[in-house]
Amino acid sequence: MGHPDPPVDPSRAWPAVLDEVTGALAALTECLDTEEDLNDLLGRVCDQVTRAVPGVDAATVTLLRDGAPHTAASTSEVATRLDLRQYDLGAGPCLTAAEEGMLIRATLGDATRSWPEFADEARRAGMGSFLSAPLVLGDGHAGGINCYSAHGHGFAELDERLLDLYTTAVEAALRGHQRYLSAQRAVDQLRTALDSRSVIDQAKGMLMAIRSVSAEEAFRLLVARSQQENVKLRHVAERFVADVARRTE
């Protein structure tokens, strides 16, 4: 927001900080192989962003659902409370990043000028610098990754670039993971449909043999029982097959 960068720490040269980002992304990639819940994955994103961007004391992920923000993951109660304060006020760095799709880097002084009520809360919470990047996951999920620091000198342009790099990689990784989960759900649904078709065909065959009716009439009898009892056709078929099996034992 127009303020000069804080002094550069020589220990944070590009090779070192890029190693930190690479390590954070590698750890996140490992999580993608084992975690399926989006909120759990976003929790890992919060944990790893504190490694990817040096100087971050707390991190959160804001998601927008039908335009309403909520904190999906956080590394600290203080950061969560500051997120919630922004939602209540309808203003703040994380909301600006999430809603306007722009990266925000601000000191406490910047926040005082732009979001005075939020700045008062942040000052009382001991936070003096803020860095937020927009996050787009697809499937209607949009929001931001938010970084809080207790230092008052503000994040540097290097930190901004690191968060932007990390967020871009996170978006790609999570989108790929979501496509995988979507495909997995489709396979599960297909398997369920095939299983249902199998037991329904089995029940039809039994009805045809027991009542000497056609396949169409046997199916009509199963459907009528399903509607009469308000039970799914598959469950009616499973119960009928089980009843016949018990009677023939």
N, C-alpha and C positions, 0 to 999 in steps of 0.2 A: 504493500500500500504506500509505496514511495519512500519508505524509511531505508537508511543505509544498512548494509549487511553487518552483522556482528563480526568481530575479529575471527579469522579462520584459524582453526586449530591445526597445526602442522601434522599431528597424528592422524588427521582425517583426510589424508591425500586420496585422490581418486582410486588408486589400486586398493587401498584399505577399505574405503566405504563401498566400493563395488563388490568386494569380497563379502561384506556384511549383507548386502542386498542379495547376492547369489546364494548365500547360506540361508537367508530367510525364505527365499523362493524354493530352495531345495527342501526345506523342512515342510513348507506348505504342500509341495507336490507329494511328499510322503503321506501327508494327511489325506489327500484326495484318494489314495488307494485304500484307505481304511474307513474313512468317515462318509456317511451318507446324508446326515442331517445338515441342512444349510446353516442353521444357527451354530452348530458345533464348528463347522468350517469357518464361519465368520469369527468365531471366538479365536480360532488359530490365527486368522488374519490379524486380529488385534495384537495377539502375543508377538507375532513375527514382525509387525511394523515397528515395534520398539527396538528391534535389531536392525531393521532396514534403514531407519532414520535415526541417527545418533542424537541424543538430547531429548528424546521423547520420554516423558515421565508417565504418561497415561494415554491410552488410545481407545476409540470407540468406533463402531460402525452404525451409521444412521441409514435406515431404509424408509422409503416412502411407499405407503400402500394407499391407493386412491387419493394421493396427495397428502395423506396424514403421516407425519414422521414418527418413528419410534426407534429406540436404540436396540438393535438386534444383538450386539455384543459389546463388551467393555472389559477393560483391565482393572478398573477401580470404581468404587462407589462415588468418589469425588467427580470423576469424569462423567459418569452417568447422570449425576445431579446437575452438572453444568449443561449437559445435553437437554435434560428435561426443562431446565430454566429457559433455554432458547425456544423450545417448543411452546412453552406457555406464553412467552413474549412474542413469538412469531418473528424473531430476529436473532441473528448471531452468525458467527463464521461457519459453523457446520450446516446451518440451514441455507445460507447463501450458496455454499458449494453444492449442496444436494439439489436445491430447487433451481438454481441458475446455471448449473453445469460448469462452474468456473473454480479454479484453484484459488484458495484464499490463504494468505500469509499475513499475520497481524501481530503487533505487539499489544500490550495492555493499553498503551496510549492510543493506538489505532482503534481498539475496541471501545475505548471511552468516547471517542468522537463518533464512531459509527453505531455502536450498540451500548449506550451508557448504562442501561439497567443490567444487561448481561455482564458488562465490565465490572460493575460493583460486586456482583455475585462471584465472579472469577477472582477478584482481588481478595475477597474474604476467604475463598477456597485455597488461596496461595498459588494460583496459576497466573503466569505473566506473559505467555506466548502461545499462539494458536496457529495451526496449519491444517487445512482441510482440502481434500481432493474429491471431485465427483466420482461416483462409482455407478456403473451401469451393468446390471447382471442379466437383463433380458427378462422375458415372462412378466413384464410389468414391474420388476424390481429395479428401483433407482434410488440412489442415496449418496453417501459420502463416507470416506475414511477420515477420521478426525484425530489430530495429534495435539496433546496438551503438554506444556513445559512449565516448570516452576521458575525457570530463568526469565528475567524480564527483558533481556536484550533482543529477543525475537529469533525466529528461525532464519537461517541464511538461504540465499538463492540455491546453494548446493542441496540443502535439505528439501527445498521445493522440488528440485529436479529428481531427487531420489524418491520422494513420495509419488511423484507423477510416474516414474519408471515402475515402481513397485505396484501401483494401482493398475496400470495398464496390463502388467503381467498377471495380476490377480484376476482381473476381468476375463482375460483369455482362458486362464486355468479353470475358473468357476463356470464359465459358459460351456467349456468342454465337458466338465463334470456333470453339469445339468443335462447336457445332451445324452451323456451315457446313462444317467438315471432315468431319463425319459424313455430311452430305448429299452432299458431293463423293465420299466413298468409296462411298456407295450408287449414285451415278450411274456411277462407274467399274466397279462390280461388275455393274451392269445392262448396261453397254456390253460388258463381257467375256462376259457370258452371251449376249447377242445375237450377238456375233461367233462364239461357240462354236456356237450354234444354226445359224448360216449355213453354217459349214464342214462341220458334221455333215450338214446337209441336202444340201450339194453332194456329199459322199462317198456318201450314200445314193443320190442320183440316178445317179451314175456306176456304182455296184454294180448297180443295177436294170437299167441299160442293158447292162453288160458280161455279167452272169450271167443276165439275164432272170428276175429274182426280184421279188417284191412289195416294197413299202416296208417292211413289217413284217419280212420276212426279211432285207432289206439292213441294217436297224438291228440285228437280232439278230446278224448276222455281225460288225458293227463292235463291238458290246458284247462278244462272245465274244473277239475279238482283244484288246480292251482288258484283259479279265480275265486272259487267257492271258499277256500280256506285262507285266501290272501297270503299265500306262501309262494316263493319263487319256484318256477317249474323244475329247476334242477333239484331242489330239496324234495319236492313231491316225488320225482323219479327216484332219488336216492332212497327215500323211505319205502317206496313200493318195492324196489329191488331187494332191500333188506328184509322186508316182511315176507316176500316169496322165498327168500333163501332160508329164513328161519322155519317156515312151514314145511320145507322139503328136507330139512336135516333129519 
